[in-house]
Amino acid sequence: MVLLADLVATSREVSATRSRKAKTAAIAGLLARLDAEEVRPATALLAGELPGGRAGVGWSTLAALDVEPAPEPALTIIDVDSAIDAVRLIRGAGSGQRRAEALTGLLGKATGGEQEFLVRLFGGELRQGALEGVMVEAIAAAGKVPTEAVRRAFMLSGRLPATAEAALRGGEPALAEFRLEVGRPVRPMLASPAESLGTALDELGEVSVEYKLDGARIQVHRDGEEVRIYTRTLREITRNVPELVELVRGLNCRVVVLDGETLALDATGRPRPFQETMGRFGAQDSRDLLLHPYFFDCLHVDGEDLLDRPLQHRIDALEKVAPQHRIPAVLSPSAERAAELFDEALDAGHEGVMVKALDSVYAAGRRGRSWRKVKPEHTLDLVVLAAEWGHGRRRGYLSNLHLGARDPDGGPPIMVGKTFKGLTDELLAWQTAEFQRRQTHRDDWTVHVVPELVVEIELDGVQTSTRYPGGVALRFARVLRYRPDKDAASADSIEAVRAMLPGG
């Protein structure tokens, strides 16, 4: 049995290096030592996630704990997995106190280093979606299987621990058993920003040019009368969007998996504020603000998986099952017609256009160059790292945001700038309360938070800078909105920020 201390040591080794190769080797070395029953929980822990998901423990509970550490390491990975399950099962009256007691018992068996790891784990501070790419490579190395086989299995399962277990126990044949399963969401394919519409058209050849809606990503699964709807982060929202369920049941098929966007519209057909759309995802049958779906991809229809078919084929399938709900688009347009569609999208209140290669397969979970997004303004999705207390009329509010880009090599977000611009009074009040709930530590001027909130930033560009560790800094950055539909793994990478440098 592998000790938690060994996993903590590996986690520290990974955090201490910027080398992707060294991170991969360290994780693979630990994975190769695990017994079969340790693979799933250890994989989750290495990725900074609680095995089995959230356990209902907040930072206020964790901050109140003061437990004498154990003198020597004795906790195993299985011990920790069992203890987390026990905490998760605590319900009912007095559950807060009983969770604190259970956590005290667990921490009392942990050394100082293990306690620090566990507290950060329960608090979400270790959770780094960017580490998933390194984890995939490490699983492949430990299981002696091709990286692409692991990546595809993860794409289809959406679960890194299950993917690791298959790779280490059954090798490539076990990984090949993962299939698109109707009712189980796959990780969405993502787009990269393009410098301009002309650049995207020249780079991709034969393309579909589509509206880039100011909505929220959805993935729809239907099997007969059973319909399930998921967000970009694979969270199920079926019971919150009954009008979408009803619409999908009426499509011309029996079994289907669709990718698209949904949004609320005003009386003129223009998009309502993004936050109103997102508010529906947390409501219980709120029909006073109806959502409208716009689908742009078909991943499965009536027994046929389409992930590996060209986009042109998937669009043809979409035309057959949901023609009235297709996103506005033109196929193989001239440069002039593509520019017209871009202007039409902006005039309709949307963000711009997507340019997609018609010969591209659906590369789920990856931000490749087969899909390019084109907007009139530069924007980045960045992670909030901290915020400084405001002055003057903003006194008493957390105002100046510290912003980080995703590290593609699995490290913590890399700071690229600050901004206090674009914040409304409503946002100031919200983030002041929210940041303090998510704080990890603070000083007189700054509250540092768990790096999980994503904010969309508009900027004039970037410039080289020695002030921040990424070597770049944002120019004239301002807040557009928070993105509750995205997690830190969906944020733009430091490479995307550097690509915005003049001549980049």
ZADRENNU-364853 format. One record per residue (C-alpha): x negated, z, y; residue in three letters; residue number from 1. Coordinates in steps of 0.25 Angstrom, whole numbers. Example, Ala and Ser with C-alpha at 12.3 -4.5 7.8 and 13.67 -1.06 7.14 Angstrom:
<rs>
-49 31 -18 Ala 1
-55 29 -4 Ser 2
</rs>
This chain:
<rs>
0 0 0 Met 1
-5 -4 14 Val 2
-6 7 24 Leu 3
1 6 38 Leu 4
-13 9 43 Ala 5
-18 -4 38 Asp 6
-7 -12 44 Leu 7
-9 -4 58 Val 8
-24 -8 57 Ala 9
-21 -22 55 Thr 10
-11 -22 66 Ser 11
-22 -16 75 Arg 12
-32 -27 71 Glu 13
-22 -38 74 Val 14
-19 -32 88 Ser 15
-34 -31 91 Ala 16
-38 -45 89 Thr 17
-34 -58 96 Arg 18
-38 -66 85 Ser 19
-27 -73 77 Arg 20
-36 -75 65 Lys 21
-40 -60 65 Ala 22
-25 -56 66 Lys 23
-21 -64 55 Thr 24
-32 -60 46 Ala 25
-29 -45 49 Ala 26
-14 -46 45 Ile 27
-17 -55 33 Ala 28
-27 -45 28 Gly 29
-16 -34 28 Leu 30
-5 -42 23 Leu 31
-14 -46 11 Ala 32
-15 -31 7 Arg 33
0 -28 7 Leu 34
8 -25 -5 Asp 35
21 -33 -7 Ala 36
30 -23 -1 Glu 37
21 -21 11 Glu 38
21 -35 16 Val 39
35 -36 24 Arg 40
33 -22 31 Pro 41
18 -25 34 Ala 42
21 -39 39 Thr 43
31 -33 49 Ala 44
22 -22 53 Leu 45
10 -31 56 Leu 46
19 -40 64 Ala 47
23 -27 72 Gly 48
37 -27 67 Glu 49
45 -16 60 Leu 50
48 -20 46 Pro 51
63 -23 45 Gly 52
65 -24 60 Gly 53
68 -14 71 Arg 54
70 1 67 Ala 55
78 6 79 Gly 56
66 14 85 Val 57
64 13 100 Gly 58
52 16 109 Trp 59
58 29 114 Ser 60
59 34 100 Thr 61
44 30 97 Leu 62
39 36 110 Ala 63
45 49 107 Ala 64
38 51 94 Leu 65
25 59 94 Asp 66
20 60 79 Val 67
7 66 74 Glu 68
0 54 67 Pro 69
-5 55 52 Ala 70
-20 57 50 Pro 71
-21 46 40 Glu 72
-14 33 37 Pro 73
-4 34 25 Ala 74
8 26 29 Leu 75
10 13 21 Thr 76
17 0 26 Ile 77
28 3 16 Ile 78
29 18 22 Asp 79
31 12 36 Val 80
41 1 31 Asp 81
49 12 25 Ser 82
49 21 37 Ala 83
53 10 46 Ile 84
65 7 37 Asp 85
69 21 37 Ala 86
69 22 52 Val 87
77 9 53 Arg 88
88 15 44 Leu 89
90 27 53 Ile 90
104 26 59 Arg 91
115 34 65 Gly 92
116 47 73 Ala 93
102 53 77 Gly 94
95 40 72 Ser 95
85 41 84 Gly 96
80 54 80 Gln 97
79 51 65 Arg 98
71 38 68 Arg 99
62 46 77 Ala 100
60 56 65 Glu 101
58 45 55 Ala 102
47 38 65 Leu 103
41 52 66 Thr 104
39 53 51 Gly 105
33 39 50 Leu 106
24 41 62 Leu 107
19 55 56 Gly 108
14 47 44 Lys 109
6 37 53 Ala 110
-8 38 59 Thr 111
-9 37 74 Gly 112
-12 22 73 Gly 113
0 20 64 Glu 114
9 28 73 Gln 115
5 18 84 Glu 116
8 6 76 Phe 117
21 12 71 Leu 118
26 16 85 Val 119
23 2 91 Arg 120
29 -4 79 Leu 121
43 3 80 Phe 122
42 1 95 Gly 123
40 -14 93 Gly 124
27 -15 101 Glu 125
20 -21 89 Leu 126
30 -32 87 Arg 127
22 -45 90 Gln 128
30 -57 86 Gly 129
18 -65 90 Ala 130
10 -59 78 Leu 131
19 -67 69 Glu 132
11 -79 69 Gly 133
-2 -71 65 Val 134
7 -64 55 Met 135
11 -78 49 Val 136
-4 -82 47 Glu 137
-8 -68 42 Ala 138
3 -69 31 Ile 139
-1 -83 27 Ala 140
-16 -78 26 Ala 141
-12 -65 18 Ala 142
-3 -73 9 Gly 143
-12 -85 8 Lys 144
-1 -95 11 Val 145
0 -106 22 Pro 146
3 -101 36 Thr 147
14 -111 38 Glu 148
21 -106 25 Ala 149
21 -92 31 Val 150
26 -97 45 Arg 151
37 -105 39 Arg 152
42 -94 30 Ala 153
42 -85 42 Phe 154
49 -95 50 Met 155
60 -96 40 Leu 156
61 -81 37 Ser 157
59 -75 51 Gly 158
53 -63 44 Arg 159
38 -61 44 Leu 160
38 -50 33 Pro 161
46 -58 23 Ala 162
37 -70 26 Thr 163
24 -61 23 Ala 164
30 -56 10 Glu 165
33 -70 5 Ala 166
19 -75 9 Ala 167
12 -63 3 Leu 168
20 -61 -10 Arg 169
24 -76 -13 Gly 170
15 -85 -5 Gly 171
19 -99 -1 Glu 172
30 -100 -11 Pro 173
37 -88 -6 Ala 174
35 -92 9 Leu 175
41 -106 5 Ala 176
54 -99 0 Glu 177
58 -96 14 Phe 178
69 -106 19 Arg 179
78 -107 31 Leu 180
89 -97 27 Glu 181
102 -99 34 Val 182
105 -86 40 Gly 183
91 -82 42 Arg 184
85 -86 55 Pro 185
72 -94 57 Val 186
62 -92 68 Arg 187
65 -101 79 Pro 188
57 -113 83 Met 189
51 -111 97 Leu 190
46 -121 108 Ala 191
34 -121 117 Ser 192
34 -124 132 Pro 193
31 -138 136 Ala 194
23 -141 149 Glu 195
34 -151 153 Ser 196
45 -160 147 Leu 197
36 -172 147 Gly 198
25 -165 140 Thr 199
34 -160 129 Ala 200
40 -174 127 Leu 201
26 -181 126 Asp 202
21 -170 116 Glu 203
33 -170 106 Leu 204
37 -185 105 Gly 205
51 -187 100 Glu 206
59 -175 105 Val 207
72 -168 107 Ser 208
74 -163 121 Val 209
84 -151 122 Glu 210
89 -141 132 Tyr 211
81 -128 133 Lys 212
93 -119 134 Leu 213
93 -106 142 Asp 214
99 -99 130 Gly 215
95 -91 117 Ala 216
90 -96 104 Arg 217
99 -95 92 Ile 218
98 -99 78 Gln 219
111 -101 70 Val 220
113 -100 55 His 221
126 -104 48 Arg 222
129 -104 33 Asp 223
144 -107 32 Gly 224
152 -97 40 Glu 225
140 -87 41 Glu 226
133 -89 55 Val 227
120 -81 60 Arg 228
114 -83 73 Ile 229
100 -78 77 Tyr 230
92 -77 90 Thr 231
78 -82 93 Arg 232
72 -69 87 Thr 233
81 -71 74 Leu 234
90 -60 78 Arg 235
104 -62 73 Glu 236
115 -62 84 Ile 237
127 -68 75 Thr 238
137 -58 79 Arg 239
134 -58 93 Asn 240
137 -73 95 Val 241
150 -76 88 Pro 242
153 -89 96 Glu 243
140 -95 90 Leu 244
144 -91 76 Val 245
157 -97 78 Glu 246
151 -110 83 Leu 247
141 -111 72 Val 248
152 -110 61 Arg 249
158 -122 67 Gly 250
146 -131 66 Leu 251
146 -143 57 Asn 252
138 -137 45 Cys 253
139 -126 35 Arg 254
125 -121 36 Val 255
116 -122 48 Val 256
104 -116 56 Val 257
103 -120 70 Leu 258
94 -116 81 Asp 259
98 -116 96 Gly 260
101 -109 108 Glu 261
113 -101 114 Thr 262
117 -98 128 Leu 263
129 -94 136 Ala 264
134 -104 146 Leu 265
142 -102 159 Asp 266
155 -110 163 Ala 267
147 -122 168 Thr 268
139 -123 155 Gly 269
126 -117 160 Arg 270
118 -106 153 Pro 271
121 -92 157 Arg 272
110 -82 159 Pro 273
101 -81 147 Phe 274
103 -66 146 Gln 275
118 -68 144 Glu 276
116 -77 132 Thr 277
106 -66 126 Met 278
116 -55 129 Gly 279
126 -62 119 Arg 280
116 -59 108 Phe 281
118 -45 110 Gly 282
133 -45 112 Ala 283
144 -43 101 Gln 284
153 -55 102 Asp 285
153 -56 117 Ser 286
161 -69 118 Arg 287
162 -68 134 Asp 288
149 -76 134 Leu 289
149 -87 124 Leu 290
136 -93 119 Leu 291
134 -108 117 His 292
124 -113 106 Pro 293
115 -125 108 Tyr 294
108 -129 95 Phe 295
95 -137 95 Phe 296
90 -136 80 Asp 297
96 -136 66 Cys 298
87 -129 55 Leu 299
97 -130 43 His 300
110 -137 40 Val 301
118 -136 28 Asp 302
107 -133 18 Gly 303
96 -142 25 Glu 304
84 -134 31 Asp 305
79 -142 43 Leu 306
67 -134 48 Leu 307
57 -144 44 Asp 308
65 -156 48 Arg 309
62 -163 61 Pro 310
70 -159 74 Leu 311
77 -172 74 Gln 312
83 -169 60 His 313
87 -155 65 Arg 314
93 -161 77 Ile 315
101 -171 69 Asp 316
106 -159 60 Ala 317
110 -151 72 Leu 318
118 -163 78 Glu 319
126 -163 65 Lys 320
130 -148 65 Val 321
130 -144 80 Ala 322
130 -156 89 Pro 323
139 -150 99 Gln 324
130 -138 100 His 325
116 -145 101 Arg 326
107 -142 113 Ile 327
107 -153 123 Pro 328
95 -162 119 Ala 329
90 -176 119 Val 330
82 -183 108 Leu 331
70 -191 110 Ser 332
73 -192 125 Pro 333
65 -200 135 Ser 334
57 -192 145 Ala 335
67 -195 156 Glu 336
79 -190 147 Arg 337
71 -178 143 Ala 338
69 -174 158 Ala 339
84 -176 160 Glu 340
87 -167 149 Leu 341
77 -157 155 Phe 342
84 -157 168 Asp 343
98 -157 162 Glu 344
94 -144 154 Ala 345
89 -137 167 Leu 346
102 -142 175 Asp 347
110 -135 164 Ala 348
103 -122 166 Gly 349
94 -122 154 His 350
79 -120 153 Glu 351
73 -134 150 Gly 352
72 -142 138 Val 353
66 -141 124 Met 354
58 -153 119 Val 355
57 -154 103 Lys 356
50 -164 94 Ala 357
60 -171 85 Leu 358
50 -171 74 Asp 359
48 -156 74 Ser 360
52 -146 63 Val 361
57 -132 66 Tyr 362
45 -123 67 Ala 363
52 -110 67 Ala 364
46 -98 74 Gly 365
35 -107 81 Arg 366
33 -111 95 Arg 367
28 -125 92 Gly 368
26 -137 101 Arg 369
37 -146 94 Ser 370
47 -139 104 Trp 371
44 -138 118 Arg 372
52 -131 130 Lys 373
52 -137 144 Val 374
56 -129 156 Lys 375
55 -132 171 Pro 376
48 -118 173 Glu 377
37 -111 165 His 378
43 -100 157 Thr 379
36 -91 147 Leu 380
43 -80 137 Asp 381
33 -68 138 Leu 382
33 -54 133 Val 383
35 -42 142 Val 384
23 -32 140 Leu 385
26 -22 151 Ala 386
32 -20 165 Ala 387
28 -13 177 Glu 388
36 -4 186 Trp 389
41 -11 198 Gly 390
40 -8 213 His 391
49 -8 225 Gly 392
63 -13 221 Arg 393
58 -13 207 Arg 394
54 1 207 Arg 395
59 8 194 Gly 396
60 -6 186 Tyr 397
50 -12 177 Leu 398
46 -25 184 Ser 399
33 -32 182 Asn 400
32 -38 168 Leu 401
20 -39 160 His 402
21 -52 152 Leu 403
14 -56 139 Gly 404
13 -69 131 Ala 405
14 -69 116 Arg 406
0 -69 109 Asp 407
1 -80 98 Pro 408
-9 -73 90 Asp 409
-1 -61 88 Gly 410
-6 -51 98 Gly 411
2 -44 109 Pro 412
8 -52 120 Pro 413
-3 -57 130 Ile 414
0 -53 145 Met 415
1 -65 154 Val 416
7 -59 167 Gly 417
17 -50 174 Lys 418
29 -53 182 Thr 419
40 -45 190 Phe 420
47 -58 195 Lys 421
61 -63 191 Gly 422
66 -49 187 Leu 423
80 -46 191 Thr 424
85 -32 194 Asp 425
93 -33 181 Glu 426
80 -37 173 Leu 427
72 -26 180 Leu 428
82 -16 175 Ala 429
83 -21 161 Trp 430
68 -22 159 Gln 431
65 -9 165 Thr 432
74 -2 155 Ala 433
70 -11 143 Glu 434
55 -10 145 Phe 435
56 5 145 Gln 436
63 4 132 Arg 437
52 -5 126 Arg 438
40 2 133 Gln 439
27 5 125 Thr 440
20 12 136 His 441
19 13 151 Arg 442
11 17 162 Asp 443
14 20 177 Asp 444
17 6 180 Trp 445
20 -2 167 Thr 446
29 -1 155 Val 447
23 -8 143 His 448
34 -13 133 Val 449
35 -18 119 Val 450
31 -33 120 Pro 451
44 -39 115 Glu 452
52 -43 127 Leu 453
51 -58 131 Val 454
54 -62 145 Val 455
54 -77 150 Glu 456
45 -79 162 Ile 457
45 -90 172 Glu 458
32 -94 178 Leu 459
24 -104 186 Asp 460
13 -105 176 Gly 461
1 -97 171 Val 462
-13 -96 176 Gln 463
-26 -91 169 Thr 464
-28 -76 172 Ser 465
-38 -65 167 Thr 466
-28 -55 171 Arg 467
-20 -56 158 Tyr 468
-26 -57 143 Pro 469
-20 -70 140 Gly 470
-28 -77 152 Gly 471
-16 -82 159 Val 472
-6 -76 169 Ala 473
8 -81 173 Leu 474
10 -87 186 Arg 475
23 -82 194 Phe 476
30 -77 182 Ala 477
44 -72 184 Arg 478
55 -67 174 Val 479
66 -77 169 Leu 480
72 -68 159 Arg 481
70 -59 147 Tyr 482
71 -66 133 Arg 483
78 -57 123 Pro 484
80 -68 114 Asp 485
65 -69 112 Lys 486
54 -59 106 Asp 487
40 -58 109 Ala 488
36 -68 98 Ala 489
44 -78 106 Ser 490
36 -76 119 Ala 491
27 -87 124 Asp 492
13 -86 119 Ser 493
0 -84 127 Ile 494
-3 -99 123 Glu 495
10 -103 130 Ala 496
6 -96 143 Val 497
-8 -102 143 Arg 498
-2 -116 140 Ala 499
4 -115 154 Met 500
-9 -114 161 Leu 501
-12 -126 170 Pro 502
-18 -137 161 Gly 503
-14 -128 148 Gly 504
</rs>
